[in-house]
Amino acid sequence: MPARTDRDHGLFSPTVGARAAPPDALLVTDLLADLPELVDRLVRCTDADDALDAFLLAAGAVQIVEDHLQRDVLSLRRAGGMLGGGPRHLAGLLAEGLETVRRLPPGNRRALRWCEQARRVRDLLADAVAAAGAPGERHRDAYAPGPTGLQLTVRRLAAEAGDLPPALRSELLRMPSCFRSFDLAPADMGALAERLLARPDRAVGGCVIVGIRTSGSYLAPLVAAELRRRGTPASALTVRPSRLLLPGDGHRLRTAVAAGATVAVVDDPPNTGSAYRKTIALLARHGAPRPVLLLPLFGDDPPAGLTALPAETLPYRHWAVHRQLDPAAVRAALAELLGLPAPLLTVRQLSPTPSSGERGHLAVTYAVDVDGRSRLVEVAGSGQGYLGRHAIAVAAALSGLVAPTYGFRDGLVYRATPAPEQRLTAPTAADAAEIARHVHTRAAALPAVTDRSLRMNGQQPVWELAARLTARGFGRAGLLLRQPVLDPAARRLCRPDRPSVIDGATSLSHWYRDGDGRLRKTDPDTKAFANTDRASYDARYDLAGAAPGGPDDDIDEALRAGPAGGAEAYLLYELVHLQDPITGRPADAAACSRAVRRYLTRLYPAPPVAAGPLCALDLDGVVESDALGFPITTPTALRAVHALSRHGFRPVPVTGRSLPDVWARCAAYGLAGGVAEYGAVAYRHDTATTVSLLGPDRLAVLDRLRIALRARPGVSVDDAYRHSVRVRRAGGGPVSAHDVDGAVAEAGADPRGLRVITGAHQTDIVDAGTGKLAGVHALVDLLGGPVEFAVGDSAEDLPMLTAAWRGYAPGNASQEIRAAGVRVLRPHYARGLAAAVGRVIGHRPGACRQCAAPRPKSADARLLLAILDVQAGGRRGLGMAAARAVAARFAR
C-alpha cells in the first residue's frame, strides 16, 4: 500500500493516508471467500489479537456451514413459492424430507460437529468484542487470548476443515448487510441487549437470541455476548426462515423455553417484516410462540406487520454511527489518520446528518481547512472491520484513479469528495472513452483468482438476474427451463476472460474531474459486494453500467471500444442494470429497447433503402414483442423486414408509438419513413421531414389534456408523444375512465373530438379525425407509392389493411380483423409477418442469396438470438422456439 511521506501536503495527498490501517490489519479486495479462505484468515487474525475481524470471520464460517446443512435441495422451496397453493405445500414437505436426508451422510455429520466447535469459537470472540466496548483499530489490544487457548482451537479448526466435504469447502460467504451494506455497529447490539434486559416481562431463565441469517449470524452472537457481559446467561442460534432447525437446535430451544428463558429474534432493519414473521412461525413449532423482536430501524417505527408484536426497537437516530459524525469526532479521526495535530484542522459540517436512513450507507460532507487551504471531505459508512476496510484495499490498488482516500475508522471511510461543479453532468464520447480506460485499468489492478459469482446459485448474481430476465420470454415454461437451460446459458454468456473485482456503480453520476482535469471515480468500493447481491467479476458489467441503453450512440460506441468484447454479455449486463432492484421489472423500457436494438443492428446491418412499393407494418404484435417486459424487434421480424428491403420493397412502420420511436427504428433498420401516433404524424427519414395531420388548435387541446392528466395523482404522462397523449398508472397499466373523463372536462375539450384507446400497458388519447390510413396517405405523399401490402393485428389497423392492395394479419389478429375478411395467416406475431413477407417475395425470408441474412459466427450470438426470438411465434410457437434455444445452448 503506498504510504504518504510528505506531511506538508497533509490532507491533500492523492494517496491513501499513512495511518489508514494498522500495518498487520486484514486488507481484502475480494470479499467473497470460501470456507478454507475464511479459516486461514481467522488463524491470522486470532494470532494478531484482532478480536473484531476474528469474530467476523468465525461468524462467516459458521454461516457457510449452517447454510450448507440447510440447503434448499433441488430448489424445491423456491419453486414451491412460485407455484403457490397445494404445490407449494407439497414442495415444502419434499424439501423438509430431503433436508433431513442430506444430514445423514458421514461428511455432513462431520460438518455438523465442526460447526458446533466453530460456534464456540465465534461466541468466545463475540465476548471479546463486547468486552472491548466500541471495537475498532484503536482497541485491538483489548483482546489477548493466549497461545494455549483459543488460538490452538482455531488452528485445530483450520486443520479439520480439510476433512469437510468438498462441496462445503467450495461454498461462499454471504455478505452480511448489517456490517457490510448498512451502518450498524457492535455497540448497537449492546443497546438492544440493554433494552431487552429492561423489559418488565423478561423471564428469569436467561435468554436465547435467534438470528435470522445472514445478518443474524453476526448480530445474535453479539447480543448474546452483551447479555452475558451484563450477567445474564444467554446463547445464540441462527435460522433461515421456512427451513428446518439444525439438529440439536430445536432441542436446545425447547429446553431453554421450558427453563423459563426469554427468546428474542434479531435481524437487519426490517423492510416489510416478512422474515421476522416467518421466523416467529418457525419458532412457534418449537414451543416459543411469542418471542421478543429486536428491531434496528432505518426510521422510528417498525413496519405495520410488526407493530402488534412484542419488540424492542433501536431507531436510526440512536445508532452508534451518529456519534462519530460530530465535527469534533471527525476532526480527531482525520488528525489521527493524517498524522497531523488536531488544532491544525478546522472542520465544518456542510450536509445534515440524516435522522432517518435508507437501506444503505450514510454519507456526510465536511469542509476541512488546513493552513488556509480547504477541501471537501466525505465521511461515509463502509462496513465493520475488514468488510469496511475493503475501501482502503481498493483505494490503495487504484491510487490516482479514484477520489483521494484518507483512511478508515470504526465503520467509516474518510475521503475527498468533489464540489458540485466538478461532477460530470454532460458527458461526451471522449469522457466515455476515458471511463472505458479506467474500467480496463481497474480490472488489471484488481485481478481475481476466479469468477466466484458462477458459484452463487440462488443469491442473485448478475448472471442469475440475466437468466431470470430471459426466462420471461418463455412464460410459465421459463421456470422449468431455468436450471437445465437458461441458468447454464447465462453463466456461459457472462463468463469473463479475466475475472476482476468490479466497481458495480459506474453510472455517469459517479465521475468527476479533479483540479488537473483528470477524470476520477467516487465511491469505488461500495457496490461490488453490496446487499443487492449483484455479484460479477466481469469488467464488461462496469462498462455496461456507465450508460446502459443510453440515447447517445457515440457514447455507447466509446464505452464498447477496447478489449472488452462479448457483445452478448454486454447486452445482458445492460438489461440487468436497467432492472428495478426491488421489482425485477424494467426501470426504463425505452433504454432496454435501445440496448437490444443496438445489439441486433450490429449482427444484422441495415440494407440500403430501396425505391420500390411501400409495405405498411404495424409494430406491436407484428414486428415487436414485449414478452421480456419491454418492446423489442424479434430477430425473425428483423430478418423479414430486411428481406423486403433486399427485394426492392420499402417497409415502413405504421404504429401508435411516438415519433421518436419511429425515427429510432428507421435509423436502425434502414427504413424510408413511417407513421406514428395512430396516424397523427408522418415522417420521411432521409430528409427528416415531419408532417403533422393536426392543426394548431387540435394540438393545443392535446397540450391542455396532458397538463390536466399530469396533475392527477398516480398518473404518468409520456412526454415523447406530442401528437397524441399516452398515459399510464404510476405502477404501469391503463388509467381509469374516471381520470380520463375528468381530465377531458378540465381541459375544456369536446369528448366527441377524441378517441380513447385502452391497451394492456397504457391509455392513448388521439384526435378523432386521425387514423393509420390517413397517416399512410400522408406518408405516400412524402415518399411516393404505391402501398404493396400491409400487415396488422388490431382494429386500429383495419382501414389500412382493407385499403392496401394486399392485407395480411398474423394468427394473433383481433376478432374485428377476422370479421372484416382480412387474410389471417396461421403463424402468430413475427412468424405471421414472415409468412406474409414470404407470400410477397415468393419464398421464405432469407431463403435466397439476395435476402439471406448473415449467420453469426459466434455460438454465443446464436444462443442469445434464439433466446430473444422465443416469442416470435407467441404461445403456439413456444415449443419449437424453446427447442431451438435448447439446441443453441448445447451448440459450440
Summary of the structure (lengths in Angstrom):
residues: 892
radius of gyration: 31.0
end to end distance: 43.9
largest distance: 94.1
contacts: 3196
relative contact order: 0.07
helix: 47%
strand: 14%
